[in-house]
Amino acid sequence: VKLGLLPGMGGTYHLPKMVGYPTALDMILTGKNVRPDKAKKMGLVDLVVDPAVLESVAIAQAKGLANGTVKTFQRKRDWMSWAMEETPLSNIMFNKAKETVDKTTGGKYPAAYEIIDVLKTNLGKSKATHLEDEASRFAKLAATPESAALIGLFHGTTAVKKHNFGKPTQPVKKIAVLGAGLMGAGIAQVSVDNGKYEVLLKDKNVEGVSRGEKVIVDEMKDKLKKKRMTGAEFCATTARLVPLHDDVASWKKHFSTADLVIEAVFEELSVKHRVLQEMEEVLPPHAIFASNTSAIPIADIAKGAKRPERVIGMHYFSPVPKMPLLEIITHAGTAPEVAAAAMEVGSRQGKTPIFVKDVPGFFVNRCLSPFSVEVSALVMEGIDLQTLDSSMKKFGMPVGPITLSDEVGCDISYHVNQFMSKADLGVRMQGGNPNMMSKMVEKGWLGRKTGKGFYLYPKNPKKGEKKQLNPEVVSELEKVIRESGVAKSKLTMEEIQFRIISRFINEAAFCLQDEIIRAPADGDIGAVFGIGFPPFLGGPFRMLDQQGTQQFVDKMYRWRDAKGPQFEPAQILVDYAKAGKKFHN
């Protein structure tokens, strides 16, 4: 299902026989992994075997099956499965599944509907009939653009990990994280949990590091409660986390054995330099200094280093435990083995890393800036915040641009946009009205992390409370719009969607043209895993291939004539459109 397909070769026939229809339907629709112990309990596997004795046990089982001493597993139907399979209650199950798919996918993924239909249609029918129908549906899905897009992403996640940096000369065993805020705690969490690294989490004071430690421990407790982690795994994971602060006399001794330090401190170059110089005094010579900066060029940070060859960018996305992308940024002097080590660490953390050229904004934020500027321009033209959010959710984004700003942090969004507007990129990064974001930062309306941004966030979301528009923001916006004198626009949902997403796609094309990313696959992976570009579209370059680059360029020209040079298409798009060339083979 994650490839836009259904499990062919009898998958939709055999799995319900083994685990029952309700469980099979959930497994096939979600593609979730199942722990071995749970799989055995479900009847999905017969034995769970230690790898050391797997061969001998397999031989013994094969012999037992041959001579009749081992019986094949026959699942006994429980009353729920019987009711679902033999009574009209099955309609309730399938209808509920369809409602869930409608809600979670917005009807954008045809495979989910074919899966429900093949199970429902063939309930009680012969094996031959079921398999024939399954094969027909598989062939139909294999020819869909959604499947091509999802398979392209699957291959892309492998392709982006290929590099020419060789192997790390020294393995990373201990990671230090500077800053225990939202980003720092998230980086520490994926390092101790997924990466199985020993992690030193340091903040200025005990209150700061305690908050970060609590976030991580609470997340591990939640995994334990949901049985996604055993008690032993919980103890081992939390034991790998070492909280430190400036008043702990031994923090320098701890850091003297770290192999990698990742800073997640305030986004200001002078602060980065001060932290870097402090770290170089205590870290061993082989240690790597990685910056989690969202926009500052790594070469500028490395200028403050004694060992600039050990400096690299590792840009994570918020919230770190949920966002799979990691941008790895090398400056001209970064040692190859440092880049290789960063790739290895990112992969162990469960991230999908892409290598990005050292330019302002790197890739994702560089593309996100004109996207955000266009959203701001639409706000100034009188398009309300909820319409902007709902339009982009209907396009296929997991959240709309207004919610995205709240999730990232309005202060970070403002900082990045201000930084990018000063980069030498002309009108592409300018426009809209930055005054509103400036006021929000001044007032401390920073988004979800402060409970108040464009939206007001409930203190107890688990009790059914939902976010509401912040009336103070709405009032301030109305004032800013009135003072601007910008003419109101009446736009269709499709026009709103194109104006926003076209600015992202166009900038992605500039990034490919300027070799900021190595290949279209890197851009697609970066967009999908970094901001939630709709996976069923496969990313900006796959979308251009499927929907037509010429059509896109023509629309850009129309909007350029209507709104200005910010819609001028990248030359690479014009060239590809003229030649009828595709970005993917």
N, C-alpha and C positions, 0 to 999 in steps of 0.2 A: 504493500500500500504506500510505502514511502517513496516508491519509484513510479507511482501512478498506475500500478498494476494490481491484479489480484493473485493470490497464491495458486498458480496453475499446477498441472501434473497431479491433480487430485487433492490439492490442499484444502479446498473448500468442502470436499466430500469427507475426507478422513478425519480432519481435526474435530468436527462436531461429534463424530462417532467416539472419539477418544476422551474428550473432555466435556461434552454436552454443548448444546447450542448457545446458551447464554454466555458461557466462558469463551467459546470459539469465536462468537461474533465480536466480543470485546477485543480478543487478541488480534483477530484479522483486521479489524477496523483501526486499531491504534498502532499495531506493529511494535508493541512494548516487549522488552525482554522479560523473561521469567527466570527467577533464581532456580538453580537445580533442585534444591530441597522442595520448593513449591511445585515444580514441574512433576516431581515424583508423586507428590501427594495428589495432584490433579489427575494423574494417569497419563501424562504426556510422555514420560520416560519410565522405564521399568526399573533401572538401577542407576545409582549415582556412585561412581567408582573413582578411587584415587588414581591419578594418571600413571603412577609407578606400576600399578598392577592391571592397568586397563587391558593390555593384550591378553594376559593369561585368563582374566575373567571373561573376556569376549570369546576366547576359544572354548572355555568350559561351557558357556551359555550356548554356543553354536552346537557343540556336541550334545548337550542336554536336549536342545530342540530336535536334533536329528534322531536321538534314540527314545524320545518321548518322556524323559524324566523331568524336563522343564516344560511347563505349560505356557502357551501364549496368554498374555494379559487380556482378560475380558472385562470390560468396564460394566459395572452395574449402574443402571440408570436410577438417579434419585428422583423423588417425586416432582421436583421443579422441572427437571429435564423432560420427564414424562408429560407433564402438563403442557410444557411449551411445544412438544413435538406432536402430541396427540389430540390437543384441544384447541379451540379458537383463541386461547391465551397467547398462542404464537404471534397472532396479529398485533397484540399489545407490545410484545417484545420487539418486533420489527419496526412498528410505528415509532416506538420510543427511540430506537437506534437511529431512525431517519431524522427525528426531531433533534437529536444530539448532533448529528452530522450537519444538519442545516445551520445550527447555532454556532458550531465551531469552525466550519469551513465556508459558510456563506454560499454554498452551492458551487464552489470553484474547483472541486476535486471530483471528477466523474467516477474514479475508481471506487470510492466509498459507496456510492449508490449502486454500482454494479455488484459489489460484494453483498450488500443487503439483498438485492434482487435475486442473485443466483442462489442464495441460501433459502430465501422465502419461496421462490418458484419451484425449487426441486425438493422441498420438504415432503418426504414420503414417497418420492419417485425412485426409480431404479438407478443403480450405480452408473450404468451405461448412459442413461438419459442425462444424469447430473454431469458426468464428465464431458459429454459432448457440448452441453450448454456452457460449462465452465471454459472449455477451450475456445468456443466461439467468442465469449466475452473477453477472454484474455487477448485474443487477436485484435478485437475492436479497440481495447484500451491501449495496446502496444502502438497503435497508429495515431494516438491523440497527441496534440501539442503539449498537453500537461505532462504526459509521461516522458516525452522527449526532453522537456525542461528539467524534470526531476532526475532523470537518468544523467543528464548533463551535469547537474550539481553533484551527483554522486561521484562521477568520474573527476569532476573538478576538485573535490576535496582531496583526492589522491594526487592529482597533477600539481596542485599548489605547494605540496610538501617537497617536491623535487628541487634540489639546489646544487650549486657547485662549490659550496663552502667546505666540503669535506666533513670530518668528524671532530667533535670536541676533543681537545688534547687532555683535558681533565674533566671528569664527570662532576656534575653539580649534585651535591649531597645535602647541603644545608643552604636554605634561602632566608635572607633577612628582608623584611618588609618595613619600610619607613612610612609611618602614618597609619593610624588605626581607624580612620573614618570609613565612609561607605565603600570607597574603592579599595583602600588598604586592607580592610577586613575581608572583602570579597576575594582579593588576590591571595591572602593568607589562607582562606577557606579552601579554595580549589587546589592550593599547594599541599596542604596537610591531608585533605580528603582524597581527591583524585590522584594527585601526584605522589602521595606517600612520602613527602619530604619532611625533614625536620625544619620547622619555621620559627624564626625569631620575629615577633611582632612588636615594634617599638613605636611609642608615641611620646610626646613631651612630658605628660604627667600621668599619674595612676588612674585618674578619672577617664582620660581619653583611651588608654589601652584597655581598661576594664570594660568600657562600652564595646570596643571592637571584639574583645575576647568573648563577651556575652553573646554577641550576634552569632559568632561561629559556633559556640557550644549549643546555643538554642537551635541552630540549624541541624546540628548533629543529633540532638534530642528528638527533633521532629522526624528525622530519618529513622531513628531507633523505634519511635512510636509507630511509624508506618511500616515497620519490618523491612526497611530497605537497607538495614545495617544491623549486625548482631551486637550483643553486649560487648563481646571481646573486641570487635572492630571499633565500637564507640570509644572504649577505653584507650585503645592503641592510637586512634586518630587524635583525640584530645591531648594525649600525652606528648604527641609530636609538636604541640604548640607551646612556645615559650614566650609569655608576655613580659615586656621590658619597658622601662621609661627612664628619663634622664636622671632620676634620683636613685636608680639602682646602680650601685657602685660597680657591679660586675658586667654592665652591658657591653663595655668595650672588649672585655675578655671573650664574651660570647661572640661578638662580631668578628673577632680575630680569626675565627675558624669558618666563617661563612664563605661560600663559593660564589654566591650571587646576591646582590642587594637590589631590590626593586623599590624605587621611591614613588610615593603617592602623596606628595606634599603640595603646597599651594602653587598655583600656576603663575609663577613669576620667575624670570630668568635669574635674578639675583639670589632668590631663595634656593633655586636648583643648584647654583654655583656654590653657595655656602654649605649646603648639605653634601654635595659631591666632595668638596675639599675636606670636610669633617670625616667623611667615610674613608677617604684615601689614607688618612692618618692611622686608621685602626684596622682596615681590611688587609688580608694577605695580598701580595703582589699579583697573584693569579686571578683574584676575584673580579667579577664582572659587575659593572654599575649600569643598571637599566633604569631608564626614566619612563614613567607612565604618562608623560605629557600628552595632551590631546592635540596640540598644535605647534608648540615651539620646536624649531628645527634642532635636531640632535647635534649637528655640527656646532651650533651656538652653545649648547650645554657643554659639549666636549672641550670647548675653548678654555674652560676653567679647570681642566683635569691635568694631573701630572702624567697619567697613563691614558691618553685619549683613545688608544687602540682597544681599551677594555670597556669603552662606553657604547651603549646601544639603546635604541628605543624599543620598549615593549608596551604598546598601547592597548589596554583592555577596555571593554565596553561595559557600561552599567545597566543592570545589576550583573556583576561579574559571574556569579554562579550560574546565571541563566543565559547570558549572551555568549555564543560559541566563538566569536571572532577574536583573533589577536593579530594586530598589525606589528610586524617586526621591521624596524627602521634602522638601516645601517648608514652611517656617514662615511665619507671618503676614506677615513683612516681606521675604521672598525676592522679588527683582525678577523679573518675568515672563521677561525675556530670559535670566536665569540658569537658570531651569527649562527653557527651550527649548534652551539650550546643553547641559545635562546629558542631555536626551533624545537630542540629535544625537550626542553622544559615546558614549552607551550603545549606540545603534544601530550606529555604526561599529565598536564593539568586538565586535559580534556578539551583543549581549544583547537580550532582550525586556524593555523597561522598562515598569513600571507606576507610576502616580502614587499615592502613599499619604499619608494625613493624618498630621500630626506628633503622634503619641501614643506612649506607652510600648510598645515592641515592634514598632511599625509594623503591618504586616499578618501576614507569615509567622511571625515569632517570637511575635506575640500569639496566633496560633492554635496554634502549636507548644507553647506553655507548658502549657495544659490537657491537650494530647495527652501531653506528657512526665510531667505530674503523674499522669495516669491509669496510665501505664506503671509509674511508681514505686509506685502503690497496688497494682497487680497483683503486682508483685514482693513487696511486703509480705504479700500474701495467699498467697504460696507458688508463684506461677507462675514457672517457671525461665526464665532469660535466653534460651536457645536456642528455647524454645517461643514466647516473645514475638516473636523475630526471624522464625521460620519462619511463624508465623500471619500476620504482616503482609506477608511476601513472597508467601504464597499469596493474600492479598487483592489483590495486584498492585503493591505497592510495590517499587522496585528494591532496597532494603535494609530490614531491620527496624529498629525504634526503638533497639535497643541498639547495633547497628552504626552507625546514624546519629549517635548521640552520640559514638562514637569518631571518626567521620569529621569531624564539625564541631569536635571538641575538647571533652573533658569539662569543661575549665575554662570554655570559652565557654558551654556548656550550663548549667553551674552558675551562672555569673554572670547569664545572661539569666533563668533561673528565679527566682533570688533577687531580681533587680530587679523582675520581674513580680509576684512574691508581695507586694511592698511597694506596688505600684500599687493604686489605689482600685477594685479590681475584685471584691472579696469572695471567696467560696469557689471561684469559677471557676479561680483561679490558685493555690489552696492545696490541701494534702493530700499524700499519699505520705509520703516520709521523705527530707529533703534531707541528712541526716547522712552517708549513704553517699557521695554525690557530693562532699561536703566533705572526707571522708577521702581520696578518690581524688585530689583536687586537692592536698591536703597532701603526699601521697606521690609526686606527680609522675606519676601514672597518667593521662595526659591523652588517651590514644587513639592513633590511628595515627601522629601526628606524633612521639610519644616511643617508639613501638614497643610500648607497653603501656597498655592501658585496661581495658575490660571483657574485651577479648581480648588475646592476645599475638600480635604481628605478626612474621612471619619476616623475616630480613634479606635473604634471596634469594628473593622470591616467584616469580620467573621459573623457578626450579628445581623448581617443583612443590610447594613447602612451602605449607601452608595455615594460616590463623589458628586459634588454639585458645583456649578459655575461659581466662581468667586465674585460676588456682587461688587466688591470694591474695584476689582480689575475691570469689570464691565463698565462701571461708572467712569473710571480713568480713561478707558479706551474711547468711550463716546466723546469725551472732552478732547482727546488728542485728534480724533478723526475730524471733529468740527473745526478745530484750529488749523488743520492741514489744508482744508479746502479741496481735497481730492474728490473728483467726480465719482459718484456711486456707479457700480457696475451690476448689470443683471446677467448672470451667467448660469448655464446649465451645469449639472453635476459633472458631465463629461469634460466640459471646458475647464472647470476648477481642477479636476484630476489631471488633465493634460498640462495645464500651466505649472502645476507643482512638480509633477514627476518628470516632465520634459527638462526642467532645469537640472535635476539630478542626473538624468541620462546624458545630457549634453556635456556636463562637467566630467562624467565618467569617460566619455569619448575624448575629451581634452587630456585626461590623465593617461589614456592609452597612447594618444598621439605624442605626448611629451615623455613617454616611457617612465611615468611615475609608477605604473603597474607593469608587470612583465608580459601579461597576456590577457585576452578577454576573460578567460576562466577566473583569473584573480579578481577582476572587477565584478564578475557575477557573484563569486563567493563572498567578497567584501560587502556587497550590497545586501545580499540575502541574510547573511549571518551577522552583519554589523548594524543594520537599521530595520531589518524585517521586510525588505523588498519581497513582494509576493513570490514564494517558491514555485508556484504553478506557472509563473512567467519565466522562471529560470535565471533572472537577473537582467540588467539593462541590455547586455549584448545579445543574449538569447532572445529577449523580447524584440529587439530590432530585427534579428534574423527572421523571426516568425511573423511579425506584423509588417515588415517592410521598411528598410531604411529610407527609401525614396519617399514613402508616405509620411514618415516622421519629419524628414527635411522640409517637405512641402508645408506641413503644418507649422513648423518653426518659422519659416519665411512669412507666413500669414500673421503670426503673432508678433514677429519682428516689425512688420509694417504697422501693426495696430498699437504695439506697446513700447517698442524701442529695441536698441541693439543688444540688450541682454539675451534676446532670443536668437541671435546670430548663431547658426549651427557650426560646430567644430568642422574644420576642413576635412578631417578624416571621414566624417559622416557624408559630406558632399562627395568626396572621392569614391567612397564605397557605394553610394547610391547611384552615381553616374556609371560605375563599372558593373553594377548588379552583383557586387561581391558580398559574401557573408563573413561574419566574424568567427563563426565556428565551422569546422569542416564537417 
